[in-house]
Structures are given as structure tokens and as C-alpha cells.
Amino acid sequence: MLRRTIQLALSFVMIMTAAVGGVLATAAPAQADECYSWGRTLSEGMSGADVTQLQIRVAGHVDYGEILSVDGNFGPRTKAAVTKFQQAYGLGADGIAGSQTFSKIYALQDPDCTPIHFTYAELNNCNSDWSGGAVSAATAKSNGLRTMWRLEAMRHAMGDVPIVVSSGFRSTACNNAAGGASNSRHLYGDAADLVGSPSFCALAQRARSHGFGGIYGPGYPDHNDHTHVDGRTSRSWSAPNCGV
């Protein structure tokens, strides 16, 4: 709410400044967002840091079993993910990321770049600085952000039913205390154990279409009370009681 209030206030100031200077404000002011603002329309064949930022936000809008590479290159798979994002939110679905697509992303993200239904604190109930895992603190936090955007896409596809993360990033000490495997993806910051109102099987089944490489749920050892998802780049799924 605060972010949107600030944006409206800035727009009003820009319009009034133009009017005082004798200039007609015939064009809308440039889009701006506290987290990240795109300055150009993005389409297939383009590359850059702005493409990377787009890919992070659409990586959960993919086909069954697909994992979108977040590499800064706008290829056919990124176009397909943008198209699915646009379809999911009722936008014109052409696979080109322009003002309407960016405006929707702005509406979906908080000032710290997390999607509106998930927080860094929820993805890290171990220690606040994301240190002590298998990767640097910065990488673990970045992986956590990518996980949240996949979860946001999954949550929306399930009818915006709340999904609760019971465990996210773990330092080695936290992982040992939880009895986690020595190579757990929780150590990398890209894993989340899910609970909440959808059944564990529904979560495990739905996760297959939102860019998660690792999915473990009911029927897999020690996973009958949650569904685990993670961002590994190769597919590893097992939830025997759910047909996964």
C-alpha cells in the first residue's frame, strides 16, 4: 500500500511540475517501482540484466516438467513463459514483455522484490543473514527469491489458496538439527517445505508445472507431513502416494 501511495504521489508531482512550466502533460510518466523498473520492452532475441530480472519472475510459468534457465537470454522458452504469465493474469498474450506485463509484475512484488504472498523471513527461519550454508549468503538469498516467484506462480494456479513454507534455507547447523541430508537443497537456499490448506499431494502434483526440479512428498521417506520442492536443474521427483 505504501509503495503504491508513493508512486501515485510522484506521478502527481511530475504532472504539476510540467503544468507550472507551461508544458502539457500529454504523456504518462515513466513506470517506476521501488524494487526494480524495466526501461525497455523485451522480446525474443534480446539479452541483458533486465531479461534476467524478467526470467526470475516468470520462471514458475512453464510447461509440465520444464525448468526455465535464468541466463539473461530471451529465447523461445522465455517467450513461452512470458506468454503463460500473461495468460495467467488476463493480459494480451504475445510473449513480449511491455508496459502491461511490467505493470502486473510491479503489482505482484513488494519493495524488497519478493512476491506479495511470500517473504524472505518465511523462506529463512534459520538465521537472518543467509550464511553458513553450502553457498555464499548472497547466492542463498538470491536462490530463495527465485523459489518464492515459482511459488507465487503455483499459488495463483491453485486459485490463490495460501501456501505456507515450514522450512526454507538452512545453515549447516540448522540442517543438522533438523536431521536433513548432508547434501540437502535447503543448504543452497532454493528449497521449501510446504504445508497449508492444499493437500500435500495436490502441492506435489501441481509443482510439476512450475519449474521445480526437485519434488518430494507423501510416500517418500520422511515426507508424509509436507511436500518438498527445490530449484535443482535436473528433475528428481518422488511422492509415491500421490502418483509422482
Contacts in CASP RR format, 6 or more apart in sequence:
PFRMAT RR
TARGET T0000
AUTHOR 0000-0000-0000
METHOD contacts of the structure
MODEL  1
MLRRTIQLALSFVMIMTAAVGGVLATAAPAQADECYSWGRTLSEGMSGAD
VTQLQIRVAGHVDYGEILSVDGNFGPRTKAAVTKFQQAYGLGADGIAGSQ
TFSKIYALQDPDCTPIHFTYAELNNCNSDWSGGAVSAATAKSNGLRTMWR
LEAMRHAMGDVPIVVSSGFRSTACNNAAGGASNSRHLYGDAADLVGSPSF
CALAQRARSHGFGGIYGPGYPDHNDHTHVDGRTSRSWSAPNCGV
3 33 0 8 1.000
3 34 0 8 1.000
3 110 0 8 1.000
3 111 0 8 1.000
6 34 0 8 1.000
7 32 0 8 1.000
7 33 0 8 1.000
10 29 0 8 1.000
10 32 0 8 1.000
11 28 0 8 1.000
11 29 0 8 1.000
14 25 0 8 1.000
14 29 0 8 1.000
15 25 0 8 1.000
15 29 0 8 1.000
18 24 0 8 1.000
18 25 0 8 1.000
19 25 0 8 1.000
30 37 0 8 1.000
30 39 0 8 1.000
31 37 0 8 1.000
31 38 0 8 1.000
31 39 0 8 1.000
31 99 0 8 1.000
31 102 0 8 1.000
31 103 0 8 1.000
31 106 0 8 1.000
33 106 0 8 1.000
33 109 0 8 1.000
34 111 0 8 1.000
35 106 0 8 1.000
35 109 0 8 1.000
35 110 0 8 1.000
35 111 0 8 1.000
35 112 0 8 1.000
35 113 0 8 1.000
36 53 0 8 1.000
36 109 0 8 1.000
36 113 0 8 1.000
37 102 0 8 1.000
37 106 0 8 1.000
38 50 0 8 1.000
38 53 0 8 1.000
38 54 0 8 1.000
38 97 0 8 1.000
38 98 0 8 1.000
38 102 0 8 1.000
39 50 0 8 1.000
40 50 0 8 1.000
41 96 0 8 1.000
41 97 0 8 1.000
41 98 0 8 1.000
41 99 0 8 1.000
42 50 0 8 1.000
42 51 0 8 1.000
42 54 0 8 1.000
42 74 0 8 1.000
42 96 0 8 1.000
42 97 0 8 1.000
42 98 0 8 1.000
43 74 0 8 1.000
43 79 0 8 1.000
43 95 0 8 1.000
43 96 0 8 1.000
43 97 0 8 1.000
44 74 0 8 1.000
44 75 0 8 1.000
44 76 0 8 1.000
44 78 0 8 1.000
44 79 0 8 1.000
44 95 0 8 1.000
45 73 0 8 1.000
45 74 0 8 1.000
45 75 0 8 1.000
46 74 0 8 1.000
47 72 0 8 1.000
47 73 0 8 1.000
47 74 0 8 1.000
48 72 0 8 1.000
48 73 0 8 1.000
49 72 0 8 1.000
51 72 0 8 1.000
51 73 0 8 1.000
51 74 0 8 1.000
51 78 0 8 1.000
52 70 0 8 1.000
52 71 0 8 1.000
52 72 0 8 1.000
54 74 0 8 1.000
54 78 0 8 1.000
54 82 0 8 1.000
54 97 0 8 1.000
54 105 0 8 1.000
55 68 0 8 1.000
55 69 0 8 1.000
55 70 0 8 1.000
55 71 0 8 1.000
55 72 0 8 1.000
55 78 0 8 1.000
55 81 0 8 1.000
56 70 0 8 1.000
56 145 0 8 1.000
56 146 0 8 1.000
56 149 0 8 1.000
57 85 0 8 1.000
57 105 0 8 1.000
57 108 0 8 1.000
57 109 0 8 1.000
57 149 0 8 1.000
58 68 0 8 1.000
58 78 0 8 1.000
58 81 0 8 1.000
58 82 0 8 1.000
58 84 0 8 1.000
58 85 0 8 1.000
58 149 0 8 1.000
58 153 0 8 1.000
59 68 0 8 1.000
59 70 0 8 1.000
59 81 0 8 1.000
59 146 0 8 1.000
59 149 0 8 1.000
59 150 0 8 1.000
59 153 0 8 1.000
59 211 0 8 1.000
60 68 0 8 1.000
60 81 0 8 1.000
60 149 0 8 1.000
60 150 0 8 1.000
60 152 0 8 1.000
60 153 0 8 1.000
60 154 0 8 1.000
60 210 0 8 1.000
60 211 0 8 1.000
61 81 0 8 1.000
61 82 0 8 1.000
61 84 0 8 1.000
61 85 0 8 1.000
61 88 0 8 1.000
61 153 0 8 1.000
61 210 0 8 1.000
62 68 0 8 1.000
62 77 0 8 1.000
62 80 0 8 1.000
62 81 0 8 1.000
62 84 0 8 1.000
62 209 0 8 1.000
62 210 0 8 1.000
62 211 0 8 1.000
63 80 0 8 1.000
63 209 0 8 1.000
64 208 0 8 1.000
64 209 0 8 1.000
65 208 0 8 1.000
65 209 0 8 1.000
65 211 0 8 1.000
65 213 0 8 1.000
65 235 0 8 1.000
66 77 0 8 1.000
66 211 0 8 1.000
67 211 0 8 1.000
67 212 0 8 1.000
67 213 0 8 1.000
67 231 0 8 1.000
67 233 0 8 1.000
67 235 0 8 1.000
68 77 0 8 1.000
68 78 0 8 1.000
68 81 0 8 1.000
68 211 0 8 1.000
69 77 0 8 1.000
70 146 0 8 1.000
79 95 0 8 1.000
79 96 0 8 1.000
80 95 0 8 1.000
82 95 0 8 1.000
82 96 0 8 1.000
82 97 0 8 1.000
82 101 0 8 1.000
83 93 0 8 1.000
83 94 0 8 1.000
83 95 0 8 1.000
85 91 0 8 1.000
85 101 0 8 1.000
85 104 0 8 1.000
85 153 0 8 1.000
86 92 0 8 1.000
86 93 0 8 1.000
86 94 0 8 1.000
86 95 0 8 1.000
86 100 0 8 1.000
86 101 0 8 1.000
87 93 0 8 1.000
88 153 0 8 1.000
88 156 0 8 1.000
88 157 0 8 1.000
89 104 0 8 1.000
89 156 0 8 1.000
91 100 0 8 1.000
91 101 0 8 1.000
91 104 0 8 1.000
92 100 0 8 1.000
108 115 0 8 1.000
108 116 0 8 1.000
108 152 0 8 1.000
109 115 0 8 1.000
109 116 0 8 1.000
110 116 0 8 1.000
110 119 0 8 1.000
112 120 0 8 1.000
113 145 0 8 1.000
114 120 0 8 1.000
114 145 0 8 1.000
114 148 0 8 1.000
115 148 0 8 1.000
115 149 0 8 1.000
115 151 0 8 1.000
115 152 0 8 1.000
116 152 0 8 1.000
117 151 0 8 1.000
117 152 0 8 1.000
117 155 0 8 1.000
117 162 0 8 1.000
117 163 0 8 1.000
118 148 0 8 1.000
118 151 0 8 1.000
118 152 0 8 1.000
118 165 0 8 1.000
120 141 0 8 1.000
120 144 0 8 1.000
120 145 0 8 1.000
121 128 0 8 1.000
122 164 0 8 1.000
122 165 0 8 1.000
123 144 0 8 1.000
123 147 0 8 1.000
123 148 0 8 1.000
123 165 0 8 1.000
123 168 0 8 1.000
123 169 0 8 1.000
123 189 0 8 1.000
123 192 0 8 1.000
124 130 0 8 1.000
124 141 0 8 1.000
124 144 0 8 1.000
124 168 0 8 1.000
124 169 0 8 1.000
124 189 0 8 1.000
125 167 0 8 1.000
125 168 0 8 1.000
126 168 0 8 1.000
126 169 0 8 1.000
126 170 0 8 1.000
126 171 0 8 1.000
126 174 0 8 1.000
127 171 0 8 1.000
127 174 0 8 1.000
129 137 0 8 1.000
130 137 0 8 1.000
130 138 0 8 1.000
130 140 0 8 1.000
130 141 0 8 1.000
130 169 0 8 1.000
130 189 0 8 1.000
131 137 0 8 1.000
131 140 0 8 1.000
131 171 0 8 1.000
132 171 0 8 1.000
132 172 0 8 1.000
132 173 0 8 1.000
133 140 0 8 1.000
133 169 0 8 1.000
133 170 0 8 1.000
133 171 0 8 1.000
133 172 0 8 1.000
133 175 0 8 1.000
133 187 0 8 1.000
133 188 0 8 1.000
133 189 0 8 1.000
134 172 0 8 1.000
134 187 0 8 1.000
134 188 0 8 1.000
135 143 0 8 1.000
135 187 0 8 1.000
135 188 0 8 1.000
135 189 0 8 1.000
139 188 0 8 1.000
140 169 0 8 1.000
140 188 0 8 1.000
140 189 0 8 1.000
141 169 0 8 1.000
141 189 0 8 1.000
143 169 0 8 1.000
143 188 0 8 1.000
143 189 0 8 1.000
143 190 0 8 1.000
143 231 0 8 1.000
144 168 0 8 1.000
144 169 0 8 1.000
144 189 0 8 1.000
144 190 0 8 1.000
146 190 0 8 1.000
146 231 0 8 1.000
147 189 0 8 1.000
147 190 0 8 1.000
147 191 0 8 1.000
147 192 0 8 1.000
147 229 0 8 1.000
147 230 0 8 1.000
147 231 0 8 1.000
150 210 0 8 1.000
150 211 0 8 1.000
150 212 0 8 1.000
150 229 0 8 1.000
150 231 0 8 1.000
151 163 0 8 1.000
151 165 0 8 1.000
151 192 0 8 1.000
151 194 0 8 1.000
151 210 0 8 1.000
151 229 0 8 1.000
153 210 0 8 1.000
154 163 0 8 1.000
154 206 0 8 1.000
154 207 0 8 1.000
154 210 0 8 1.000
155 161 0 8 1.000
155 162 0 8 1.000
155 163 0 8 1.000
157 206 0 8 1.000
157 209 0 8 1.000
157 210 0 8 1.000
158 198 0 8 1.000
158 202 0 8 1.000
158 206 0 8 1.000
161 197 0 8 1.000
161 198 0 8 1.000
162 196 0 8 1.000
162 197 0 8 1.000
163 194 0 8 1.000
163 196 0 8 1.000
163 198 0 8 1.000
163 203 0 8 1.000
164 194 0 8 1.000
164 195 0 8 1.000
164 196 0 8 1.000
165 192 0 8 1.000
165 193 0 8 1.000
165 194 0 8 1.000
165 195 0 8 1.000
166 193 0 8 1.000
166 194 0 8 1.000
166 195 0 8 1.000
166 226 0 8 1.000
167 178 0 8 1.000
167 186 0 8 1.000
167 191 0 8 1.000
167 192 0 8 1.000
167 193 0 8 1.000
167 226 0 8 1.000
168 186 0 8 1.000
168 189 0 8 1.000
168 191 0 8 1.000
168 192 0 8 1.000
168 193 0 8 1.000
169 186 0 8 1.000
169 187 0 8 1.000
169 189 0 8 1.000
169 191 0 8 1.000
170 178 0 8 1.000
170 180 0 8 1.000
170 184 0 8 1.000
170 186 0 8 1.000
170 187 0 8 1.000
170 189 0 8 1.000
171 187 0 8 1.000
172 187 0 8 1.000
175 184 0 8 1.000
175 186 0 8 1.000
175 187 0 8 1.000
178 186 0 8 1.000
180 186 0 8 1.000
184 191 0 8 1.000
185 191 0 8 1.000
185 214 0 8 1.000
185 230 0 8 1.000
185 231 0 8 1.000
185 232 0 8 1.000
186 230 0 8 1.000
188 230 0 8 1.000
190 230 0 8 1.000
190 231 0 8 1.000
190 232 0 8 1.000
191 228 0 8 1.000
191 229 0 8 1.000
191 230 0 8 1.000
191 231 0 8 1.000
192 228 0 8 1.000
192 229 0 8 1.000
192 230 0 8 1.000
193 226 0 8 1.000
193 227 0 8 1.000
193 228 0 8 1.000
194 200 0 8 1.000
194 203 0 8 1.000
194 226 0 8 1.000
194 227 0 8 1.000
194 228 0 8 1.000
194 229 0 8 1.000
195 225 0 8 1.000
195 226 0 8 1.000
198 206 0 8 1.000
200 217 0 8 1.000
200 218 0 8 1.000
200 224 0 8 1.000
200 225 0 8 1.000
200 226 0 8 1.000
200 227 0 8 1.000
200 239 0 8 1.000
200 242 0 8 1.000
201 217 0 8 1.000
201 218 0 8 1.000
201 227 0 8 1.000
201 239 0 8 1.000
201 241 0 8 1.000
201 242 0 8 1.000
201 243 0 8 1.000
201 244 0 8 1.000
203 227 0 8 1.000
203 229 0 8 1.000
204 215 0 8 1.000
204 216 0 8 1.000
204 217 0 8 1.000
204 218 0 8 1.000
204 227 0 8 1.000
204 237 0 8 1.000
204 239 0 8 1.000
204 242 0 8 1.000
204 244 0 8 1.000
205 239 0 8 1.000
205 242 0 8 1.000
205 243 0 8 1.000
205 244 0 8 1.000
207 215 0 8 1.000
207 227 0 8 1.000
207 229 0 8 1.000
208 215 0 8 1.000
208 237 0 8 1.000
208 244 0 8 1.000
211 231 0 8 1.000
212 229 0 8 1.000
212 230 0 8 1.000
212 231 0 8 1.000
213 229 0 8 1.000
213 230 0 8 1.000
213 231 0 8 1.000
213 232 0 8 1.000
213 233 0 8 1.000
213 234 0 8 1.000
213 235 0 8 1.000
213 236 0 8 1.000
213 237 0 8 1.000
214 228 0 8 1.000
214 229 0 8 1.000
214 230 0 8 1.000
214 231 0 8 1.000
214 232 0 8 1.000
214 235 0 8 1.000
214 236 0 8 1.000
214 237 0 8 1.000
215 227 0 8 1.000
215 228 0 8 1.000
215 229 0 8 1.000
215 236 0 8 1.000
215 237 0 8 1.000
215 238 0 8 1.000
215 239 0 8 1.000
215 244 0 8 1.000
216 223 0 8 1.000
216 227 0 8 1.000
216 228 0 8 1.000
216 237 0 8 1.000
216 238 0 8 1.000
216 239 0 8 1.000
217 223 0 8 1.000
217 224 0 8 1.000
217 226 0 8 1.000
217 227 0 8 1.000
217 228 0 8 1.000
217 238 0 8 1.000
217 239 0 8 1.000
217 241 0 8 1.000
217 242 0 8 1.000
217 244 0 8 1.000
218 224 0 8 1.000
218 227 0 8 1.000
218 239 0 8 1.000
218 240 0 8 1.000
218 241 0 8 1.000
218 242 0 8 1.000
219 238 0 8 1.000
219 239 0 8 1.000
219 240 0 8 1.000
219 241 0 8 1.000
219 242 0 8 1.000
220 238 0 8 1.000
220 239 0 8 1.000
220 240 0 8 1.000
223 239 0 8 1.000
224 241 0 8 1.000
227 239 0 8 1.000
237 244 0 8 1.000
238 244 0 8 1.000
END
